[in-house]
Amino acid sequence: MSPHTTPSPQLLDVASPDLAHWLELPAHRSGVRVARHVMGAQLAEWGLPESVRDDAVLLVSELATNGVCHTPSARLLCGVGIVDDRCLRIEVHDHDYTGGGLSRCEPCVDDESGRGLFIVQALADTWGVDRSALTGGKAVWAMLPTGR
């Protein structure tokens, strides 16, 4: 299945539906690349500063990669939305019904992975995990200042 833009599920708490963008994609590594490209283009269309776009795309990438690598999901739902003039919300919904949270690992210096949540914590003002009303799985979200 290919990625495609979906109608806004209205869970992003935005002032206008025009300030939310959703993308459903296969839970494969190639889907993460598509998510980075599509979400980056949407953020540019909204006129967000390049530094904010770069951080947001990195957050989308890390959250989607976690969904691909650490859940049994066949598809992911990625959303970005401008909550207000000062805040951008990023969400990735998966199909992990186990009810478990996210576990952090302590990667060694030579490890090639395991740093995603550290990156999310460093970039985001705040982030968390909730049960997804859209998929029944997890919704991992992050808030980022818009730089406006």
C-alpha positions as CSV (number, residue, x, y, z in Angstrom):
1,M,0.0,0.0,0.0
2,S,1.2,3.5,-0.8
3,P,1.2,6.5,1.5
4,H,-1.6,8.9,1.1
5,T,-2.9,12.1,2.6
6,T,-6.0,11.5,4.7
7,P,-8.8,13.8,5.7
8,S,-8.1,15.5,9.0
9,P,-9.3,13.3,11.8
10,Q,-9.7,16.4,13.9
11,L,-7.7,15.2,16.9
12,L,-4.9,17.8,16.4
13,D,-6.1,20.8,18.5
14,V,-5.7,23.4,15.8
15,A,-7.5,26.7,15.3
16,S,-8.4,25.8,11.7
17,P,-8.6,22.5,9.7
18,D,-6.3,24.2,7.2
19,L,-3.6,24.1,9.8
20,A,-3.6,20.3,10.2
21,H,-2.2,17.8,7.8
22,W,-2.4,14.0,8.0
23,L,-0.6,11.2,6.1
24,E,-1.2,7.5,6.3
25,L,1.7,5.3,5.3
26,P,2.9,1.8,5.4
27,A,4.9,0.9,8.5
28,H,8.1,0.4,6.5
29,R,11.4,2.3,6.5
30,S,10.5,3.7,3.1
31,G,7.3,5.2,4.6
32,V,9.5,7.2,7.1
33,R,11.3,8.8,4.1
34,V,7.9,9.7,2.6
35,A,6.7,11.1,5.9
36,R,9.8,13.3,6.1
37,H,9.3,14.6,2.6
38,V,5.5,15.2,2.7
39,M,5.5,16.8,6.2
40,G,8.5,19.0,5.3
41,A,6.7,20.2,2.2
42,Q,3.6,21.0,4.2
43,L,5.5,22.9,6.9
44,A,7.2,24.9,4.1
45,E,3.8,25.7,2.6
46,W,2.6,27.0,5.9
47,G,5.7,29.3,5.9
48,L,7.4,28.0,9.0
49,P,11.1,28.9,9.4
50,E,13.6,26.4,8.0
51,S,15.0,25.7,11.4
52,V,11.6,24.8,12.7
53,R,10.9,22.6,9.7
54,D,14.2,20.8,10.1
55,D,13.4,20.0,13.8
56,A,9.8,19.0,13.0
57,V,10.9,16.7,10.2
58,L,13.5,15.1,12.5
59,L,10.8,14.6,15.1
60,V,8.4,13.0,12.5
61,S,11.2,10.8,11.4
62,E,12.1,9.6,14.9
63,L,8.5,9.0,16.0
64,A,7.6,7.2,12.7
65,T,10.8,5.1,12.9
66,N,9.8,4.0,16.4
67,G,6.4,2.9,15.0
68,V,8.1,1.0,12.3
69,C,10.7,-0.7,14.4
70,H,9.0,-1.3,17.7
71,T,5.3,-2.1,16.9
72,P,3.5,-4.7,15.0
73,S,1.7,-2.0,12.9
74,A,1.2,-2.5,9.2
75,R,0.3,1.2,8.8
76,L,1.1,4.5,10.6
77,L,-0.9,7.7,10.7
78,C,1.3,10.9,11.0
79,G,-0.1,14.3,11.7
80,V,1.2,17.8,12.0
81,G,-0.7,20.9,13.1
82,I,-0.2,24.5,14.0
83,V,-1.9,24.7,17.4
84,D,-1.4,28.5,17.7
85,D,1.1,31.1,16.5
86,R,3.7,29.7,18.8
87,C,3.2,25.9,18.8
88,L,3.4,23.0,16.3
89,R,2.1,19.5,17.3
90,I,3.4,16.3,15.7
91,E,1.6,13.0,16.2
92,V,2.3,9.5,15.0
93,H,-0.4,6.9,15.6
94,D,0.3,3.2,15.4
95,H,-1.6,-0.1,15.9
96,D,0.2,-1.4,19.0
97,Y,-2.7,-2.7,21.1
98,T,-0.5,-4.1,23.9
99,G,-1.0,-1.0,26.1
100,G,2.7,-0.7,26.8
101,G,4.5,2.6,26.9
102,L,7.7,3.5,25.2
103,S,10.9,2.1,26.7
104,R,14.1,3.9,26.6
105,C,17.3,2.0,26.1
106,E,20.9,3.1,26.9
107,P,22.8,2.8,23.7
108,C,26.5,2.2,23.7
109,V,28.8,4.5,21.9
110,D,29.1,2.2,18.9
111,D,25.4,1.3,18.6
112,E,23.8,2.5,15.3
113,S,20.3,3.0,16.9
114,G,18.6,3.6,20.2
115,R,18.8,7.3,20.4
116,G,15.4,8.4,19.0
117,L,13.7,9.3,22.2
118,F,16.7,11.2,23.4
119,I,16.5,13.3,20.2
120,V,12.7,13.8,20.7
121,Q,13.3,14.8,24.3
122,A,16.1,17.3,23.3
123,L,14.1,18.9,20.5
124,A,10.5,19.0,21.8
125,D,9.2,21.4,24.4
126,T,7.1,18.5,25.6
127,W,6.1,15.0,24.4
128,G,4.2,12.0,25.5
129,V,2.2,8.9,24.7
130,D,-1.5,8.4,24.8
131,R,-4.0,5.8,23.6
132,S,-5.0,6.7,20.0
133,A,-8.6,7.4,19.4
134,L,-7.9,7.0,15.7
135,T,-6.2,3.6,15.6
136,G,-6.7,2.1,19.1
137,G,-2.9,1.8,19.4
138,K,-0.5,4.4,20.7
139,A,-0.4,8.1,19.7
140,V,3.1,9.5,20.3
141,W,3.1,13.3,20.2
142,A,5.6,16.2,20.5
143,M,5.1,19.9,20.8
144,L,7.6,22.3,19.1
145,P,7.8,26.1,19.1
146,T,7.0,27.6,15.7
147,G,9.6,30.4,16.0
148,R,7.0,33.0,15.2
